[in-house]
Amino acid sequence: LPDPATLAKRALGRMQLSTARISTAPAPPHPEVVGVEVWLWVPQSQWATLSKTVRAGATTVTATAVPNLVTWNMGDGSPAFQCGDAGRPWESSYTDAAQTDCGYTYRTLSVGQPGGVFHITATISYFVTWTCTGACTSTNGNLGLIAAPAGTGSIQSLQRQTVVVTP
């Protein structure tokens, strides 16, 4: 009998795991300001469960990939961090009280970086399970957390200064 985990890997190879389309607020070409949180998200349409079925003789395996997290690298030398969902899209109607569960605050300027911007990557990771029907040596299992290709973007980080004038 064929190994169902091997067939699940074949099914996974036929899936189109989403390369993250990075969205930020502020959105390029507008710069972000040091010390102010940047909102981060990928489109909700990319946060979809994928499934693919393969057959080998009397063995049928269906692999299912469920989005689990997004790993963000903000390009400023800080460690990558993870968000457990697609993130919340920013809307122009939001007040200053609006919050996101996936954001980042730059502490440095991007002026000395190539192109004067920080280069960002975001990677959607999927938890992949499989089920087997028909002639199977095992009825289910998982392939663990599988990372899709990384999406790329950039953001300019500037500093805002104020001057206080007293009479």
N, C-alpha and C positions, 0 to 999 in steps of 0.2 A: 504494500500500500504506500502511496505517496505520503510524505511528511506534511501534515497540514500547516505547520509553521513556515515551511519552505514555500508552500502555495500562497500563504498569507503575505510573505515578502514579495512574491511575484505580483499579487494584487496591489500591494502598496506601490510597487514600481510603476503601475499603470495609472495611479491617481495623480491628479494635478494639485499638489499641495501648494497653497497660496504664498507667493512671494509678497511680503508685507508692503502695502502702499502707505507710506508714512504720511500722517497728517499732524500738523502742529498748530498751536495758536499761541503766539502770532504765527501766521503763515508767511513763508518767503514770498516776496522779497522783503517783507517787514522784519526788522531786527527784533530780537528779544532783549530785555534789559536785565543786567546782572542783579540777582537778588529777587527777581519776580518769577513766579512759577510759570513754566511752559506746559501747556496741556498737550498730551500725546494720545494718539489713537490710530487705529487702522479701521477701514470701513467695516461696518457691521456685516456687509455682504461677504467679507472674507472670513467671518467667524462662523463658518458653516460646517456641519458634519459631512464627511465624504465617505463613500462606500463603493467597493468594487468586488465583484465575484469572479472567481476563476474555477475551472473544472479540469480534472484529470481523471479520465475514466469514470468510475462510480463515486469519486470524491469531489465534493463541492465545498469551497471555502469562501466565505465572505469576510473581507477585512473592512473595519470601520474606524475612521480617523476622526477623533473629536478634538477641536481646538482646546488647548489647556492653558496656555500662557503665551505672553509676548516678552521676549528678552530684548531690552533696549541698551544700546551702547551709545552714549551721547557725545563721544569724540573728544572729550576734554581730559582724558586720562583717569577719570573716576571709574570705579568698578561698574560693570554692567548690572542692571537690575531688572526685575521681572514684574509684570502686571498680570493678574489672573483673568483678565478679560480683554476685549477689544479696546477698552478705554471709552471715555465719554466725549463725543464731539462737542466742540465749543460752538456756541451760537451767539451772534451779535446782540441778541436781546438779553443775554445774561447780565446780571448785576455783579458788582464786585464781591458779593457774598457767595456767588456760585463756586462750587468745588468739584474737583475731579479726583478719581482714585488712581489715576495714572498721570503723574506729572513729574517735572524735574526742574530744579532751580540751579542755574549756572552761578558759579562763584568767581569765574574768571572771564576775561575778554577773549574774543576769537581773533583779534587783530593780528597776532603773530602766526596764525595758522595758514596753511596753503589756501589761497583765495580769500583769506580773511574770514573764513567760516569754520565751524565745527562740522565734521562729517559724521552723520548719524547712521546707525544700522538698527533694524528691528527684525526679529526672527520669530515667526509664529511656530510654536511647537504643538504637536498633536499627540494625544495618547491613542495608540492603535491597538484594538482588540480584534480577535477573529473568532468565527464559529465555523464548525465543520458539520456537514450533513452527508449522508450516504455512507460509503465505506471509509471509516475514519479510525485512526489510531488514537485520537484524542478529539473531544467535542468542542473545546474552546481553549483560548489562551490569549496572550498579548505579546506585542512586539515592543512595548514600553513607550517612552516618550521619543518622538521622532521630530527633528527640526526641519522645517521647510527652508528653501533658499532665503537668504537675508535680503530685505529691501534696504535701499539706501536713500539718504536725503542729506540736507545741510541746513544749518541755521547760523545766522550772524548774532553774536552776543556783544552788545555794547553797554556802555555805562552812561547813566543819566546823572547829570550834576545840576544842582540848584544853587542859586546865590541868594542869600538873605541880605536885604538892604534895610538898614535901620535909619530912621530920620534923625 
